[in-house]
């Protein structure tokens, strides 16, 4: 069993937003702000026929206020769940919900496995001369950022004779469970800003903000290797599998106890690399809150094993692009000019000018997103 503890707000979203007709805002006797998300079916059933008609007539009107509409009602039994509100806003137009089961927020194993996959890919590509050659071949055509490096990525993880078949993906044998919360109420609301690098080198917030459900607290789950790997190594269909066990920290299918320590070691190096790229973007921000938060995360990376998931973290293509920039800045400028909104050149130190990407997300209180200790 592995425990993961959030050291910054974590948002793994469902892709769904909910509106003010689904929640009310409350302040407790201690002055803490809360959001109560209501069960719509139970809420409507609790209304009298005349009140239902009033709700239907008013709900689409601009300025409809569910808090005012429910004045005097006992909403306690109509709640689905409650959320600690750190958004410090007046009216909330919409909220991006986090993934849950039975209204309990958790960290999905698929998200964690995706981060592990990216870190393992980085650990191979950073020292592989064939990586840049593969990207150069792709760059002869117009590159789609969603598919950048796809052929190379497939080659790293394929352990069978047929390409692009999930059956032969090495990480099929890596089992990552969902990580369930160790406390009932672990959801909070945070206001998130997108900060963009300006021409003067400072980070300025975009004119929009979003409100997210984020999780805090600790979560429990497991990471391990499937028993199927022993039979697969002996199967001629998986002929390349044995030589690829090293990617998981194994020499033999029975070396399962070595996998988690190996993944943590890879993640430490990967996190530091990602963090230094983000720090380079933020170091000239001139914002003491941003500098303080980056120093805090940097200190945690020196002391603890961390993993980063969810919104505001970055994607596999950004990792691959970072490696391209380090190994061939001119190629990186060419690709970034194709897939970005601005033409890029190579500036001092071999870095792109302007950087790509040149934005970072933080909460309005200056917290980074997505960091978990494991």
DABEL-V971923 format. One line per field, one symbol per residue. psi: psi as a letter, one per 20 degrees, with the letter a starting at -180 (. if undefined). Layout:
psi=???
This chain:
psi=ppppppjrppoorijpqqriiirqpqprhjjppqpopqohghghhiqrghhghgghhihiqpjpohghhjpiqnigijqgrqppojhlrepohqpoqrprpkjpqrophhgghhgggggggghghhjohighghhhghihrppphijpjghggghgipkaipqkohhjpgjhiooorqoqqjqgokqqpqppqoppprhijrpqqrjqqqpqpqqaaqqqaqpapqhihghhhiphhlgiggiihhhjjqhqiilhiigghghggghgggggggghghhhhihjhjohhgggghhggghhhhhroqqpraqjhrrghhghhhhghhhnhghgggghhgiaiqpqroaqjjqqorqprkqqpqrhjjqrqjppp.
